[in-house]
């Protein structure tokens, strides 16, 4: 399937969708509260009203499997679902099987696997050579045990989050000792906020090498709080704020400026580029943010802490005056696609002046690019980035595999149309 996106200026107002990252964490904490008998027996309204996506549906379905003695967990293509739940499930069960689709079965789980093996778990890895869409990632047996877990912080913050959820319910104290600086640290801070909200006590300090160590007492219980609320999603809001800064006047309502989602850095990047921004703080503490079209200036951005922003930042840089650069994007090769390569390929196909080398992308800005055929490579953020780029193309953009957006933002194209976008479906 392809979509034909006709170049149009986007304008209007949207409510921020609830944060996928925050929702994942609240779903897991609520389930652990339920299993420990301390919740109120129903899903909190904030979660019941959260919009669906493929990733969140995967987490919900896997959590339902925890009611079974031997769970069979289909994580689809959700790295968060798999990496968060791998330690959690083995803290509760003696045996479990994990499945995945797309690139997930091939994405690394070392060194988390090795640390879990040191603490009571046995892994039998799937071959991943099956032609079936659903592949067995691994079968795991043996209960997770407390102790010291030593991990680098620069491979995946999701490893740290999974252990932070699991270790408090074990019968003994634990520590997580990082051997490098923590990348995507904001996501771990979000996890710690959720854990604190559910009554879980975790201490954080720096070790002798200057890296973080987490102290985790055992025998803890998750206690669901009376009121839960979801943050607005900064990762997805960034696409609309970028569209406003490039081609129109767009307001995204209901974002939390104090959120631990580091993708709120989109505001700082836009400000560095000279964007015309207006922030109005509401009585409820949330903010309505407006981005208006203006001439943007080139910048250099280190994306090691904000890797999910890289596709949308790249679109901004395609049209920013002068030269721009994305730096330290090495971890992007482990996403739903090898994102440094697929960002380069999709934007180059549309006529961008872009070059790629290892962990960096370089841009020479243009007022407009040609348009043409672009592939999402099955990656939701590449699909959304190409769609925003279409606003400043001379000719239509023909986007292949556009429904990759279902992974995180099923209503993306509905919102795109509501802001004035024009789309034709091509079978």
C-alpha positions in Angstrom: 0.0 0.0 0.0 1.1 3.6 -0.7 -0.2 7.0 0.2 0.1 10.0 -2.0 0.7 13.1 0.1 -0.1 16.3 -1.7 2.2 19.2 -0.5 0.1 21.4 1.8 0.7 23.9 4.6 -0.5 22.4 7.9 -2.3 24.6 10.4 -4.6 24.1 13.4 -4.9 22.8 16.9 -4.4 19.3 18.3 -4.6 17.7 21.8 -1.4 15.9 22.7 -2.0 12.2 22.7 -1.1 10.3 25.9 2.6 9.3 26.2 3.2 5.8 24.9 6.3 5.5 27.1 4.4 6.6 30.3 1.5 4.3 29.5 3.8 1.2 29.1 5.1 1.9 32.6 1.8 2.5 34.2 0.3 -0.6 32.7 3.1 -2.8 34.2 3.0 -1.1 37.6 -0.8 -1.5 37.7 -0.5 -5.2 36.8 2.1 -5.8 39.5 -0.2 -4.1 42.0 -3.0 -6.3 40.9 -0.9 -9.5 41.2 0.2 -8.4 44.7 -3.5 -7.8 45.7 -3.2 -4.1 46.4 -5.2 -2.5 43.5 -8.9 -1.7 43.4 -9.8 -4.4 40.9 -10.3 -2.2 37.8 -8.1 -0.4 35.4 -7.7 3.3 36.2 -9.7 5.6 34.0 -6.6 7.3 32.6 -5.3 4.0 31.3 -8.7 2.8 30.1 -9.0 5.9 28.0 -5.5 5.8 26.5 -5.4 5.4 22.7 -4.3 2.1 21.4 -1.2 1.4 19.3 0.4 -1.8 18.3 3.1 -1.5 21.0 0.6 -0.8 23.8 -1.7 -3.6 22.6 1.4 -5.9 22.9 2.0 -4.9 26.4 -1.6 -5.3 27.5 -1.8 -8.8 25.9 1.5 -9.9 27.5 0.4 -8.6 30.9 -2.8 -10.7 30.5 -0.5 -13.7 30.1 0.8 -13.2 33.6 -2.4 -14.7 34.9 -1.3 -18.1 33.4 1.2 -20.5 35.0 3.3 -20.7 31.9 3.0 -17.4 29.9 3.4 -17.2 26.2 4.2 -13.6 25.4 3.8 -12.1 21.9 5.7 -8.8 22.1 5.0 -8.1 18.4 7.7 -5.6 17.4 7.7 -3.7 20.7 11.2 -3.4 22.2 9.7 -1.8 25.3 7.3 -4.7 25.9 10.0 -7.3 25.5 12.8 -5.7 27.4 10.6 -4.4 30.2 8.8 -7.6 30.8 11.7 -10.1 30.4 12.9 -9.5 34.0 9.4 -8.9 35.3 8.0 -12.2 34.0 11.0 -14.2 35.3 10.6 -12.6 38.8 7.1 -14.2 38.8 7.2 -17.4 36.7 9.4 -20.5 36.4 8.9 -20.8 32.6 8.0 -18.4 29.8 8.2 -18.1 26.0 8.7 -14.8 24.2 7.7 -14.1 20.6 8.3 -11.2 18.3 7.9 -9.9 14.8 9.8 -7.6 12.4 13.3 -6.7 13.7 12.6 -7.4 17.3 13.8 -11.1 17.4 17.2 -9.8 16.0 17.6 -6.9 18.3 20.2 -7.6 21.0 19.3 -8.5 24.6 22.9 -8.8 25.7 24.1 -8.0 28.4 20.7 -8.2 30.1 20.5 -11.9 29.1 23.9 -12.7 30.7 23.1 -10.9 33.9 19.8 -12.7 34.2 21.7 -16.0 33.6 24.0 -15.1 36.5 20.9 -14.7 38.6 19.0 -17.9 38.2 17.6 -17.9 34.6 18.3 -20.2 31.7 17.8 -19.0 28.1 17.1 -21.1 25.0 17.3 -18.7 22.1 15.1 -19.1 19.1 16.7 -19.7 15.7 15.0 -16.6 14.1 15.3 -18.4 10.8 11.6 -19.2 10.4 9.8 -17.7 7.5 6.8 -17.2 9.8 5.9 -13.7 10.7 5.9 -14.6 14.4 9.2 -15.8 15.6 10.2 -17.3 18.9 12.8 -15.0 20.5 13.6 -17.2 23.5 12.3 -19.6 26.1 13.4 -18.8 29.7 13.2 -21.0 32.8 14.2 -20.4 36.4 13.2 -17.6 38.8 15.1 -14.4 38.8 17.2 -14.0 41.9 18.3 -10.8 43.8 21.9 -9.6 43.8 24.2 -7.3 42.0 23.5 -6.6 38.3 26.3 -5.0 36.4 25.4 -3.4 33.1 26.6 -0.7 30.7 24.3 2.2 30.4 24.9 3.0 26.8 23.2 0.0 25.1 19.5 0.3 26.2 17.9 2.1 29.0 15.1 -0.4 28.6 17.3 -3.1 30.2 17.6 -0.8 33.3 13.8 -0.1 33.4 12.9 -3.9 33.2 15.2 -4.6 36.2 13.9 -1.7 38.2 10.4 -3.0 37.8 11.3 -6.6 38.7 13.9 -6.5 41.5 11.8 -4.8 44.2 9.5 -7.8 44.4 12.3 -10.4 44.9 13.1 -11.9 48.3 16.3 -10.1 48.8 18.0 -6.8 48.2 19.6 -5.9 44.8 21.8 -3.3 43.1 22.1 -2.3 39.5 25.7 -1.0 38.9 26.3 0.9 35.6 29.7 0.7 34.0 29.2 3.7 31.6 27.2 6.9 31.4 23.5 6.3 31.0 22.1 7.2 27.6 18.3 8.0 27.2 18.5 8.7 30.9 15.1 10.5 30.9 13.3 7.2 30.3 14.8 5.7 33.4 13.9 8.9 35.3 10.3 8.4 34.1 10.4 4.8 35.4 11.7 5.9 38.8 8.8 8.4 39.0 6.2 5.7 38.3 7.8 3.4 40.8 7.8 6.1 43.4 4.1 6.8 42.7 3.4 3.1 43.4 5.3 3.1 46.7 8.5 1.5 45.5 11.7 2.7 47.2 14.8 2.9 45.1 18.0 4.9 45.9 20.2 6.4 43.3 23.8 7.4 43.8 27.1 7.6 41.8 29.7 4.9 42.2 33.5 5.4 42.5 33.8 5.6 38.7 31.1 8.3 38.6 28.4 6.1 37.1 25.0 5.5 38.5 24.2 2.8 41.0 20.6 1.9 42.0 19.9 0.4 45.4 16.8 -1.7 45.4 15.4 -3.2 48.6 13.5 -6.5 48.2 10.2 -7.7 49.6 8.4 -4.5 48.3 4.8 -4.3 47.2 3.3 -2.2 44.4 0.5 0.0 45.8 -1.7 1.6 43.1 -2.3 5.3 44.0 -5.7 6.9 44.1 -5.3 9.1 41.1 -3.2 8.4 38.0 -2.7 10.7 35.0 -0.9 10.3 31.8 1.7 12.7 30.3 1.1 14.0 26.8 3.5 12.4 24.3 6.4 14.7 23.5 7.8 12.2 20.9 4.7 12.5 18.7 4.0 16.1 19.5 7.4 16.9 18.1 6.3 16.1 14.6 3.5 18.6 14.7 5.6 21.3 16.3 8.1 20.8 13.6 5.4 21.0 10.9 4.2 24.3 12.5 7.8 25.7 12.5 8.2 24.7 8.8 5.0 25.4 7.1 2.2 26.8 9.2 0.8 27.6 12.6 0.2 24.6 14.8 -0.8 24.4 18.5 -0.4 21.2 20.5 -2.4 21.3 23.7 -1.8 19.5 27.1 2.0 19.0 27.3 3.8 18.8 30.6 6.9 21.0 30.6 8.1 19.2 33.8 7.9 15.7 32.2 10.9 13.4 32.4 10.4 12.6 28.7 13.6 14.0 27.3 11.9 14.4 23.9 10.6 17.7 25.3 14.1 18.8 24.1 12.3 19.5 20.8 11.5 22.9 22.3 15.2 23.7 23.0 16.2 22.5 19.5 13.5 24.6 17.9 14.6 27.6 19.9 18.2 27.1 18.9 17.0 27.1 15.3 15.2 30.4 15.7 11.7 29.0 15.7 8.7 31.2 16.6 7.3 29.5 19.6 4.6 30.5 22.1 4.0 28.6 25.4 0.8 29.1 27.4 0.6 27.4 30.8 -2.9 26.4 31.8 -4.5 26.3 35.3 -4.0 22.5 35.4 -0.2 22.9 35.0 -0.1 21.6 31.5 0.9 23.8 28.6 -0.4 24.6 25.1 2.5 25.1 22.7 2.3 26.9 19.3 4.9 26.8 16.6 4.7 29.2 13.7 6.4 29.1 10.3 9.7 31.0 10.1 13.2 30.8 8.6 15.1 28.2 10.6 18.9 28.2 11.1 21.2 25.1 10.9 22.4 23.5 14.2 24.5 20.6 15.4 22.6 18.2 17.8 23.9 15.3 19.9 21.1 12.8 19.9 22.6 10.2 22.3 19.9 11.2 24.9 17.1 11.9 22.5 17.4 9.3 19.8 13.7 9.1 19.0 13.7 12.7 18.0 16.3 12.1 15.2 13.8 11.5 12.3 11.9 14.7 13.0 15.1 16.7 13.7 16.4 15.5 10.4 13.3 16.9 8.6 13.9 20.3 10.3 17.5 20.3 9.2 16.6 19.5 5.6 14.9 22.9 5.4 17.1 24.9 7.8 19.4 27.6 6.4 23.0 26.7 6.2 24.5 23.4 7.4 23.2 21.1 10.2 24.4 17.9 11.7 23.1 15.0 13.8 25.8 13.5 16.0 26.2 10.4 18.1 23.4 8.4 16.5 25.0 5.0 16.8 22.2 3.4 18.8 19.7 4.2 16.1 20.8 1.2 14.1 19.0 -0.9 16.8 15.6 0.6 16.3 12.7 -0.7 14.2 14.9 0.0 11.2 18.6 1.0 11.1 17.4 4.6 11.5 20.5 6.5 10.5 20.5 4.6 7.1 16.7 4.8 6.6 16.5 8.5 7.5 19.2 9.1 5.0 17.6 6.9 2.3 14.1 8.3 2.7 15.0 11.9 2.7 17.6 11.6 0.0 14.9 10.0 -2.2 12.8 13.1 -1.7 15.7 15.4 -2.8 17.3 16.4 0.4 20.9 17.5 0.4 22.0 14.9 3.0 25.1 12.8 3.7 25.5 9.8 6.0 28.6 8.5 7.8 28.5 6.1 10.7 26.9 7.8 13.7 26.2 11.2 12.0 24.1 12.8 9.4 24.9 16.1 7.6 22.5 18.5 5.9 22.7 21.5 3.7 19.3 23.3 4.0 17.0 24.0 1.1 13.8 26.0 1.0 12.0 23.2 -0.8 12.8 19.7 -2.0 11.5 17.8 -5.0 9.3 15.0 -3.5 8.8 11.6 -5.1 8.9 8.1 -3.7 9.9 7.3 -0.1 9.9 4.1 1.9 9.0 4.0 5.6 11.1 0.7 5.9 8.4 -0.5 8.3 9.5 2.2 10.8 6.7 4.4 12.3 9.0 7.4 12.9 10.4 7.3 9.3 6.8 7.2 8.0 5.9 10.3 10.1 9.1 12.1 9.2 8.5 11.7 5.4 4.9 12.9 5.8 6.0 16.1 7.5 8.7 16.6 4.9 6.0 16.5 2.2 4.7 19.9 3.3 7.7 21.5 1.7 8.0 19.4 -1.4 7.4 20.7 -4.9 5.7 17.5 -6.0 3.7 14.9 -4.1 5.3 12.3 -1.9 4.4 8.6 -2.5 4.9 6.9 0.8 5.4 3.1 0.8 4.2 1.1 3.9 2.6 4.1 5.6 0.7 2.1 8.1 3.9 1.5 10.1 2.5 4.4 12.1 0.2 2.0 13.9 3.1 0.9 16.1 2.8 4.2 18.1 0.4 6.6 16.5 -2.6 5.0 14.7 -4.4 8.3 14.3 -1.4 10.1 12.7 -2.9 10.5 9.3 -6.3 11.5 10.6 -4.6 14.3 12.6 -2.5 15.1 9.5 -5.7 15.6 7.5 -7.4 17.6 10.3 -4.5 20.1 10.0 -5.1 20.5 6.3 -3.1 17.7 4.8 -4.3 16.0 1.6 -3.8 12.3 1.2 -4.8 9.8 -1.6 -4.7 6.1 -1.0 -3.0 4.0 -3.7 -3.5 0.3 -3.7 
